[in-house]
Amino acid sequence: MFLEKKGGLMAMGDDTFGQCGSGGEGRAVTAPFHEARHRTPIKVAIPKDAKGYAQPIKKIVCGFRHTLAITESGRLYGWGYNN
């Protein structure tokens, strides 16, 4: 995971548990999990605010199977293994 200069969020690498924020369509929710990898950076979609404006990301924290992102306005988003 890495931040763009204007607060956009990009991801690449292991996404087996959804920790890259690329969505959960077709993803197994119980074992056996199937490996997923992004070999090139992908843009992570962050929901727009109530007025329809983009929410720049201020900080990201990555764990073994999860990622958390905090926007400049203080909203917290998370992806990955939810156990």
TORRO-146723 format. One record per atom (N, C-alpha, C, O): residue in one letter; x, y, z. Coordinates in nm, 3 decimals, padded with zeros to 5 digits, always signed. Atoms other than C-alpha are relative to their C-alpha. Layout:
<marmi:a&xx:X&yy:Y&zz:Z>
...
This chain:
<marmi:m&xx:+00.085&yy:-00.117&zz:+00.000>
<marmi:m&xx:+00.000&yy:+00.000&zz:+00.000>
<marmi:m&xx:+00.090&yy:+00.124&zz:+00.000>
<marmi:m&xx:+00.194&yy:+00.128&zz:+00.066>
<marmi:f&xx:-00.072&yy:-00.126&zz:-00.005>
<marmi:f&xx:+00.119&yy:+00.349&zz:-00.071>
<marmi:f&xx:-00.092&yy:+00.116&zz:-00.035>
<marmi:f&xx:-00.192&yy:+00.099&zz:-00.105>
<marmi:l&xx:+00.079&yy:-00.120&zz:+00.021>
<marmi:l&xx:-00.017&yy:+00.702&zz:-00.076>
<marmi:l&xx:+00.053&yy:+00.080&zz:-00.118>
<marmi:l&xx:+00.174&yy:+00.090&zz:-00.139>
<marmi:e&xx:-00.037&yy:-00.095&zz:+00.105>
<marmi:e&xx:-00.019&yy:+00.934&zz:-00.374>
<marmi:e&xx:+00.013&yy:+00.138&zz:+00.065>
<marmi:e&xx:-00.038&yy:+00.160&zz:+00.175>
<marmi:k&xx:-00.022&yy:-00.134&zz:-00.057>
<marmi:k&xx:+00.081&yy:+01.297&zz:-00.318>
<marmi:k&xx:-00.129&yy:+00.072&zz:+00.036>
<marmi:k&xx:-00.131&yy:+00.148&zz:+00.133>
<marmi:k&xx:+00.126&yy:-00.069&zz:-00.026>
<marmi:k&xx:-00.281&yy:+01.415&zz:-00.332>
<marmi:k&xx:-00.095&yy:-00.081&zz:+00.087>
<marmi:k&xx:-00.213&yy:-00.048&zz:+00.096>
<marmi:g&xx:+00.081&yy:+00.076&zz:-00.094>
<marmi:g&xx:-00.408&yy:+01.152&zz:-00.087>
<marmi:g&xx:-00.070&yy:-00.121&zz:-00.057>
<marmi:g&xx:-00.150&yy:-00.184&zz:+00.013>
<marmi:g&xx:+00.055&yy:+00.122&zz:+00.057>
<marmi:g&xx:-00.505&yy:+00.874&zz:-00.325>
<marmi:g&xx:+00.071&yy:-00.121&zz:+00.058>
<marmi:g&xx:+00.183&yy:-00.110&zz:+00.108>
<marmi:l&xx:-00.057&yy:+00.122&zz:-00.057>
<marmi:l&xx:-00.440&yy:+00.516&zz:-00.217>
<marmi:l&xx:+00.020&yy:-00.104&zz:-00.109>
<marmi:l&xx:-00.072&yy:-00.132&zz:-00.185>
<marmi:m&xx:-00.034&yy:+00.103&zz:+00.098>
<marmi:m&xx:-00.267&yy:+00.253&zz:-00.431>
<marmi:m&xx:+00.041&yy:-00.127&zz:+00.075>
<marmi:m&xx:+00.092&yy:-00.121&zz:+00.187>
<marmi:a&xx:-00.033&yy:+00.127&zz:-00.063>
<marmi:a&xx:-00.214&yy:-00.115&zz:-00.357>
<marmi:a&xx:+00.061&yy:-00.095&zz:-00.101>
<marmi:a&xx:+00.032&yy:-00.087&zz:-00.221>
<marmi:m&xx:-00.050&yy:+00.111&zz:+00.081>
<marmi:m&xx:-00.020&yy:-00.411&zz:-00.491>
<marmi:m&xx:+00.051&yy:-00.108&zz:+00.094>
<marmi:m&xx:+00.078&yy:-00.082&zz:+00.211>
<marmi:g&xx:-00.050&yy:+00.109&zz:-00.082>
<marmi:g&xx:+00.095&yy:-00.749&zz:-00.367>
<marmi:g&xx:-00.108&yy:-00.100&zz:+00.036>
<marmi:g&xx:-00.208&yy:-00.113&zz:-00.034>
<marmi:d&xx:+00.091&yy:+00.105&zz:-00.044>
<marmi:d&xx:-00.084&yy:-01.023&zz:-00.176>
<marmi:d&xx:-00.135&yy:+00.058&zz:+00.040>
<marmi:d&xx:-00.142&yy:+00.151&zz:+00.121>
<marmi:d&xx:+00.136&yy:-00.046&zz:-00.030>
<marmi:d&xx:-00.462&yy:-00.974&zz:-00.163>
<marmi:d&xx:-00.090&yy:-00.119&zz:+00.036>
<marmi:d&xx:-00.212&yy:-00.113&zz:+00.017>
<marmi:t&xx:+00.075&yy:+00.122&zz:-00.031>
<marmi:t&xx:-00.568&yy:-01.322&zz:-00.046>
<marmi:t&xx:-00.117&yy:+00.027&zz:+00.093>
<marmi:t&xx:-00.222&yy:-00.034&zz:+00.078>
<marmi:f&xx:+00.104&yy:-00.029&zz:-00.098>
<marmi:f&xx:-00.773&yy:-01.177&zz:+00.241>
<marmi:f&xx:-00.068&yy:+00.135&zz:-00.025>
<marmi:f&xx:-00.139&yy:+00.186&zz:+00.063>
<marmi:g&xx:+00.062&yy:-00.128&zz:+00.032>
<marmi:g&xx:-00.883&yy:-00.856&zz:+00.067>
<marmi:g&xx:+00.071&yy:+00.121&zz:+00.056>
<marmi:g&xx:+00.017&yy:+00.231&zz:+00.052>
<marmi:q&xx:-00.071&yy:-00.109&zz:-00.066>
<marmi:q&xx:-00.620&yy:-00.645&zz:+00.241>
<marmi:q&xx:+00.044&yy:+00.111&zz:-00.095>
<marmi:q&xx:+00.088&yy:+00.217&zz:-00.050>
<marmi:c&xx:-00.033&yy:-00.106&zz:+00.095>
<marmi:c&xx:-00.555&yy:-00.450&zz:-00.081>
<marmi:c&xx:-00.120&yy:+00.089&zz:-00.033>
<marmi:c&xx:-00.105&yy:+00.188&zz:-00.105>
<marmi:g&xx:+00.117&yy:-00.085&zz:+00.021>
<marmi:g&xx:-00.909&yy:-00.310&zz:-00.083>
<marmi:g&xx:-00.057&yy:-00.007&zz:-00.140>
<marmi:g&xx:-00.120&yy:+00.089&zz:-00.186>
<marmi:s&xx:+00.048&yy:+00.010&zz:+00.138>
<marmi:s&xx:-00.992&yy:-00.438&zz:-00.431>
<marmi:s&xx:-00.139&yy:-00.059&zz:-00.012>
<marmi:s&xx:-00.186&yy:-00.082&zz:-00.124>
<marmi:g&xx:+00.136&yy:+00.053&zz:+00.006>
<marmi:g&xx:-01.335&yy:-00.573&zz:-00.338>
<marmi:g&xx:-00.005&yy:-00.147&zz:+00.035>
<marmi:g&xx:+00.097&yy:-00.216&zz:+00.030>
<marmi:g&xx:+00.013&yy:+00.137&zz:-00.045>
<marmi:g&xx:-01.469&yy:-00.906&zz:-00.223>
<marmi:g&xx:-00.082&yy:-00.089&zz:-00.092>
<marmi:g&xx:-00.113&yy:-00.202&zz:-00.055>
<marmi:e&xx:+00.080&yy:+00.080&zz:+00.091>
<marmi:e&xx:-01.665&yy:-01.027&zz:-00.525>
<marmi:e&xx:+00.071&yy:-00.130&zz:-00.034>
<marmi:e&xx:+00.186&yy:-00.129&zz:-00.078>
<marmi:g&xx:-00.056&yy:+00.130&zz:+00.035>
<marmi:g&xx:-01.606&yy:-01.398&zz:-00.575>
<marmi:g&xx:+00.104&yy:-00.052&zz:+00.097>
<marmi:g&xx:+00.167&yy:-00.154&zz:+00.071>
<marmi:r&xx:-00.102&yy:+00.039&zz:-00.097>
<marmi:r&xx:-01.380&yy:-01.421&zz:-00.270>
<marmi:r&xx:-00.061&yy:-00.096&zz:+00.103>
<marmi:r&xx:-00.171&yy:-00.073&zz:+00.151>
<marmi:a&xx:+00.046&yy:+00.096&zz:-00.101>
<marmi:a&xx:-01.415&yy:-01.720&zz:-00.034>
<marmi:a&xx:+00.001&yy:+00.064&zz:+00.138>
<marmi:a&xx:+00.094&yy:+00.138&zz:+00.171>
<marmi:v&xx:+00.005&yy:-00.057&zz:-00.135>
<marmi:v&xx:-01.522&yy:-01.625&zz:+00.319>
<marmi:v&xx:+00.041&yy:-00.102&zz:+00.106>
<marmi:v&xx:+00.056&yy:-00.067&zz:+00.223>
<marmi:t&xx:-00.050&yy:+00.104&zz:-00.090>
<marmi:t&xx:-01.411&yy:-01.955&zz:+00.475>
<marmi:t&xx:+00.110&yy:-00.077&zz:-00.072>
<marmi:t&xx:+00.121&yy:-00.071&zz:-00.194>
<marmi:a&xx:-00.109&yy:+00.078&zz:+00.059>
<marmi:a&xx:-01.111&yy:-02.182&zz:+00.421>
<marmi:a&xx:-00.058&yy:-00.108&zz:-00.091>
<marmi:a&xx:-00.168&yy:-00.156&zz:-00.063>
<marmi:p&xx:-00.133&yy:-00.046&zz:+00.041>
<marmi:p&xx:-00.971&yy:-02.284&zz:+00.183>
<marmi:p&xx:-00.006&yy:+00.132&zz:-00.075>
<marmi:p&xx:-00.092&yy:+00.152&zz:-00.161>
<marmi:f&xx:-00.009&yy:-00.128&zz:+00.068>
<marmi:f&xx:-00.878&yy:-01.934&zz:+00.074>
<marmi:f&xx:+00.087&yy:-00.017&zz:-00.123>
<marmi:f&xx:+00.180&yy:-00.098&zz:-00.124>
<marmi:h&xx:-00.078&yy:+00.008&zz:+00.124>
<marmi:h&xx:-00.743&yy:-01.883&zz:-00.276>
<marmi:h&xx:+00.087&yy:+00.124&zz:-00.011>
<marmi:h&xx:+00.040&yy:+00.237&zz:+00.007>
<marmi:e&xx:-00.093&yy:-00.112&zz:+00.009>
<marmi:e&xx:-00.437&yy:-01.668&zz:-00.326>
<marmi:e&xx:-00.041&yy:+00.097&zz:-00.109>
<marmi:e&xx:-00.085&yy:+00.057&zz:-00.217>
<marmi:a&xx:+00.023&yy:-00.107&zz:+00.097>
<marmi:a&xx:-00.485&yy:-01.338&zz:-00.504>
<marmi:a&xx:+00.116&yy:+00.096&zz:+00.012>
<marmi:a&xx:+00.157&yy:+00.132&zz:+00.122>
<marmi:r&xx:-00.114&yy:-00.092&zz:+00.000>
<marmi:r&xx:-00.203&yy:-01.108&zz:-00.606>
<marmi:r&xx:-00.019&yy:+00.106&zz:-00.108>
<marmi:r&xx:-00.071&yy:+00.079&zz:-00.216>
<marmi:h&xx:-00.002&yy:-00.109&zz:+00.098>
<marmi:h&xx:-00.177&yy:-00.772&zz:-00.780>
<marmi:h&xx:+00.147&yy:+00.027&zz:-00.031>
<marmi:h&xx:+00.222&yy:+00.073&zz:+00.056>
<marmi:r&xx:-00.142&yy:-00.016&zz:+00.039>
<marmi:r&xx:+00.150&yy:-00.756&zz:-00.970>
<marmi:r&xx:+00.033&yy:+00.143&zz:-00.043>
<marmi:r&xx:+00.151&yy:+00.180&zz:-00.051>
<marmi:t&xx:-00.018&yy:-00.141&zz:+00.031>
<marmi:t&xx:+00.100&yy:-00.393&zz:-01.071>
<marmi:t&xx:-00.092&yy:+00.080&zz:+00.093>
<marmi:t&xx:-00.194&yy:+00.027&zz:+00.138>
<marmi:p&xx:+00.083&yy:-00.079&zz:-00.092>
<marmi:p&xx:-00.042&yy:-00.109&zz:-00.857>
<marmi:p&xx:-00.143&yy:+00.017&zz:-00.052>
<marmi:p&xx:-00.167&yy:+00.035&zz:-00.172>
<marmi:i&xx:+00.141&yy:-00.026&zz:+00.031>
<marmi:i&xx:-00.421&yy:-00.073&zz:-00.846>
<marmi:i&xx:-00.047&yy:+00.116&zz:+00.087>
<marmi:i&xx:+00.002&yy:+00.134&zz:+00.199>
<marmi:k&xx:+00.058&yy:-00.111&zz:-00.076>
<marmi:k&xx:-00.620&yy:+00.231&zz:-00.733>
<marmi:k&xx:-00.106&yy:-00.056&zz:+00.094>
<marmi:k&xx:-00.192&yy:-00.132&zz:+00.051>
<marmi:v&xx:+00.100&yy:+00.042&zz:-00.098>
<marmi:v&xx:-00.820&yy:+00.170&zz:-00.414>
<marmi:v&xx:-00.111&yy:+00.104&zz:+00.002>
<marmi:v&xx:-00.085&yy:+00.224&zz:+00.019>
<marmi:a&xx:+00.115&yy:-00.091&zz:+00.001>
<marmi:a&xx:-01.169&yy:+00.320&zz:-00.431>
<marmi:a&xx:-00.039&yy:+00.036&zz:+00.143>
<marmi:a&xx:-00.074&yy:-00.051&zz:+00.222>
<marmi:i&xx:+00.042&yy:-00.052&zz:-00.131>
<marmi:i&xx:-01.244&yy:+00.535&zz:-00.126>
<marmi:i&xx:-00.135&yy:+00.068&zz:-00.021>
<marmi:i&xx:-00.148&yy:+00.150&zz:-00.112>
<marmi:p&xx:+00.131&yy:-00.065&zz:+00.018>
<marmi:p&xx:-01.611&yy:+00.637&zz:-00.083>
<marmi:p&xx:+00.012&yy:+00.152&zz:+00.008>
<marmi:p&xx:+00.092&yy:+00.207&zz:+00.084>
<marmi:k&xx:+00.002&yy:-00.147&zz:-00.003>
<marmi:k&xx:-01.682&yy:+01.003&zz:-00.152>
<marmi:k&xx:-00.075&yy:+00.046&zz:+00.125>
<marmi:k&xx:-00.152&yy:-00.030&zz:+00.183>
<marmi:d&xx:+00.069&yy:-00.053&zz:-00.117>
<marmi:d&xx:-01.803&yy:+01.228&zz:+00.131>
<marmi:d&xx:-00.146&yy:+00.032&zz:-00.035>
<marmi:d&xx:-00.188&yy:+00.009&zz:-00.149>
<marmi:a&xx:+00.143&yy:-00.027&zz:+00.019>
<marmi:a&xx:-02.168&yy:+01.338&zz:+00.173>
<marmi:a&xx:-00.027&yy:+00.103&zz:-00.110>
<marmi:a&xx:-00.135&yy:+00.103&zz:-00.169>
<marmi:k&xx:+00.017&yy:-00.101&zz:+00.105>
<marmi:k&xx:-02.115&yy:+01.627&zz:-00.071>
<marmi:k&xx:+00.050&yy:-00.048&zz:-00.136>
<marmi:k&xx:+00.044&yy:+00.025&zz:-00.234>
<marmi:g&xx:-00.048&yy:+00.056&zz:+00.126>
<marmi:g&xx:-01.966&yy:+01.398&zz:-00.338>
<marmi:g&xx:+00.145&yy:+00.027&zz:-00.031>
<marmi:g&xx:+00.191&yy:+00.002&zz:-00.143>
<marmi:y&xx:-00.141&yy:-00.030&zz:+00.020>
<marmi:y&xx:-01.605&yy:+01.506&zz:-00.291>
<marmi:y&xx:+00.088&yy:-00.119&zz:+00.041>
<marmi:y&xx:+00.052&yy:-00.197&zz:+00.128>
<marmi:a&xx:-00.097&yy:+00.105&zz:-00.036>
<marmi:a&xx:-01.306&yy:+01.272&zz:-00.278>
<marmi:a&xx:+00.051&yy:+00.024&zz:+00.141>
<marmi:a&xx:+00.062&yy:+00.138&zz:+00.186>
<marmi:q&xx:-00.054&yy:-00.009&zz:-00.136>
<marmi:q&xx:-01.171&yy:+01.196&zz:+00.069>
<marmi:q&xx:+00.148&yy:-00.037&zz:-00.004>
<marmi:q&xx:+00.181&yy:-00.155&zz:-00.011>
<marmi:p&xx:-00.142&yy:+00.032&zz:+00.001>
<marmi:p&xx:-00.791&yy:+01.224&zz:+00.069>
<marmi:p&xx:+00.038&yy:-00.082&zz:+00.124>
<marmi:p&xx:-00.010&yy:-00.058&zz:+00.234>
<marmi:i&xx:-00.049&yy:+00.084&zz:-00.109>
<marmi:i&xx:-00.617&yy:+00.961&zz:+00.281>
<marmi:i&xx:+00.120&yy:+00.069&zz:+00.064>
<marmi:i&xx:+00.208&yy:+00.120&zz:-00.005>
<marmi:k&xx:-00.107&yy:-00.065&zz:-00.076>
<marmi:k&xx:-00.388&yy:+01.096&zz:+00.553>
<marmi:k&xx:+00.105&yy:-00.101&zz:+00.048>
<marmi:k&xx:+00.224&yy:-00.072&zz:+00.050>
<marmi:k&xx:-00.091&yy:+00.098&zz:-00.057>
<marmi:k&xx:-00.239&yy:+00.777&zz:+00.697>
<marmi:k&xx:-00.051&yy:-00.141&zz:-00.029>
<marmi:k&xx:-00.172&yy:-00.164&zz:-00.032>
<marmi:i&xx:+00.036&yy:+00.140&zz:+00.017>
<marmi:i&xx:-00.234&yy:+00.402&zz:+00.629>
<marmi:i&xx:+00.081&yy:-00.086&zz:+00.097>
<marmi:i&xx:+00.195&yy:-00.055&zz:+00.131>
<marmi:v&xx:-00.066&yy:+00.096&zz:-00.089>
<marmi:v&xx:-00.149&yy:+00.113&zz:+00.859>
<marmi:v&xx:-00.029&yy:-00.139&zz:-00.057>
<marmi:v&xx:-00.145&yy:-00.173&zz:-00.083>
<marmi:c&xx:+00.016&yy:+00.133&zz:+00.059>
<marmi:c&xx:-00.090&yy:-00.237&zz:+00.723>
<marmi:c&xx:+00.044&yy:-00.107&zz:+00.097>
<marmi:c&xx:+00.148&yy:-00.095&zz:+00.163>
<marmi:g&xx:-00.034&yy:+00.116&zz:-00.081>
<marmi:g&xx:-00.091&yy:-00.566&zz:+00.910>
<marmi:g&xx:+00.019&yy:-00.120&zz:-00.090>
<marmi:g&xx:+00.025&yy:-00.107&zz:-00.213>
<marmi:f&xx:-00.023&yy:+00.124&zz:+00.075>
<marmi:f&xx:-00.038&yy:-00.926&zz:+00.805>
<marmi:f&xx:-00.116&yy:-00.031&zz:-00.095>
<marmi:f&xx:-00.093&yy:-00.075&zz:-00.208>
<marmi:r&xx:+00.117&yy:+00.033&zz:+00.081>
<marmi:r&xx:-00.396&yy:-00.967&zz:+00.674>
<marmi:r&xx:-00.101&yy:+00.113&zz:-00.006>
<marmi:r&xx:-00.217&yy:+00.089&zz:-00.039>
<marmi:h&xx:+00.094&yy:-00.111&zz:+00.002>
<marmi:h&xx:-00.552&yy:-00.622&zz:+00.695>
<marmi:h&xx:+00.070&yy:+00.132&zz:-00.030>
<marmi:h&xx:+00.192&yy:+00.143&zz:-00.022>
<marmi:t&xx:-00.048&yy:-00.136&zz:+00.023>
<marmi:t&xx:-00.515&yy:-00.254&zz:+00.605>
<marmi:t&xx:-00.103&yy:+00.097&zz:+00.057>
<marmi:t&xx:-00.224&yy:+00.075&zz:+00.043>
<marmi:l&xx:+00.086&yy:-00.108&zz:-00.049>
<marmi:l&xx:-00.657&yy:+00.057&zz:+00.774>
<marmi:l&xx:+00.046&yy:+00.130&zz:-00.064>
<marmi:l&xx:+00.165&yy:+00.153&zz:-00.082>
<marmi:a&xx:-00.031&yy:-00.131&zz:+00.059>
<marmi:a&xx:-00.677&yy:+00.403&zz:+00.617>
<marmi:a&xx:-00.083&yy:+00.106&zz:+00.071>
<marmi:a&xx:-00.202&yy:+00.087&zz:+00.095>
<marmi:i&xx:+00.068&yy:-00.112&zz:-00.066>
<marmi:i&xx:-00.765&yy:+00.734&zz:+00.785>
<marmi:i&xx:+00.000&yy:+00.117&zz:-00.097>
<marmi:i&xx:+00.104&yy:+00.153&zz:-00.153>
<marmi:t&xx:+00.010&yy:-00.115&zz:+00.089>
<marmi:t&xx:-00.893&yy:+01.026&zz:+00.579>
<marmi:t&xx:+00.041&yy:+00.127&zz:+00.073>
<marmi:t&xx:+00.055&yy:+00.128&zz:+00.196>
<marmi:e&xx:-00.035&yy:-00.129&zz:-00.060>
<marmi:e&xx:-00.800&yy:+01.389&zz:+00.637>
<marmi:e&xx:-00.109&yy:+00.049&zz:+00.095>
<marmi:e&xx:-00.081&yy:+00.125&zz:+00.188>
<marmi:s&xx:+00.110&yy:-00.042&zz:-00.087>
<marmi:s&xx:-01.145&yy:+01.437&zz:+00.796>
<marmi:s&xx:-00.020&yy:-00.094&zz:+00.119>
<marmi:s&xx:-00.109&yy:-00.071&zz:+00.201>
<marmi:g&xx:+00.006&yy:+00.089&zz:-00.114>
<marmi:g&xx:-01.089&yy:+01.148&zz:+01.040>
<marmi:g&xx:-00.081&yy:-00.127&zz:-00.017>
<marmi:g&xx:-00.096&yy:-00.203&zz:+00.078>
<marmi:r&xx:+00.073&yy:+00.125&zz:+00.023>
<marmi:r&xx:-01.297&yy:+00.871&zz:+00.880>
<marmi:r&xx:+00.098&yy:-00.115&zz:-00.012>
<marmi:r&xx:+00.208&yy:-00.101&zz:-00.067>
<marmi:l&xx:-00.085&yy:+00.119&zz:+00.000>
<marmi:l&xx:-01.155&yy:+00.522&zz:+00.921>
<marmi:l&xx:-00.061&yy:-00.105&zz:-00.092>
<marmi:l&xx:-00.179&yy:-00.136&zz:-00.082>
<marmi:y&xx:+00.041&yy:+00.108&zz:+00.089>
<marmi:y&xx:-01.175&yy:+00.253&zz:+00.652>
<marmi:y&xx:+00.094&yy:-00.117&zz:+00.021>
<marmi:y&xx:+00.212&yy:-00.098&zz:+00.051>
<marmi:g&xx:-00.083&yy:+00.119&zz:-00.017>
<marmi:g&xx:-01.050&yy:-00.104&zz:+00.674>
<marmi:g&xx:-00.034&yy:-00.107&zz:-00.100>
<marmi:g&xx:-00.147&yy:-00.116&zz:-00.147>
<marmi:w&xx:+00.014&yy:+00.110&zz:+00.093>
<marmi:w&xx:-00.997&yy:-00.404&zz:+00.448>
<marmi:w&xx:+00.076&yy:-00.118&zz:+00.054>
<marmi:w&xx:+00.172&yy:-00.103&zz:+00.130>
<marmi:g&xx:-00.076&yy:+00.119&zz:-00.032>
<marmi:g&xx:-00.889&yy:-00.760&zz:+00.496>
<marmi:g&xx:-00.075&yy:-00.099&zz:+00.086>
<marmi:g&xx:-00.198&yy:-00.100&zz:+00.088>
<marmi:y&xx:+00.053&yy:+00.108&zz:-00.082>
<marmi:y&xx:-00.942&yy:-01.048&zz:+00.733>
<marmi:y&xx:-00.073&yy:+00.056&zz:+00.121>
<marmi:y&xx:-00.014&yy:+00.124&zz:+00.204>
<marmi:n&xx:+00.085&yy:-00.064&zz:-00.102>
<marmi:n&xx:-01.228&yy:-00.957&zz:+00.965>
<marmi:n&xx:-00.023&yy:-00.089&zz:+00.121>
<marmi:n&xx:-00.134&yy:-00.093&zz:+00.174>
<marmi:n&xx:+00.016&yy:+00.089&zz:-00.114>
<marmi:n&xx:-01.168&yy:-01.205&zz:+01.245>
<marmi:n&xx:+00.087&yy:+00.045&zz:+00.115>
<marmi:n&xx:+00.087&yy:-00.017&zz:+00.221>
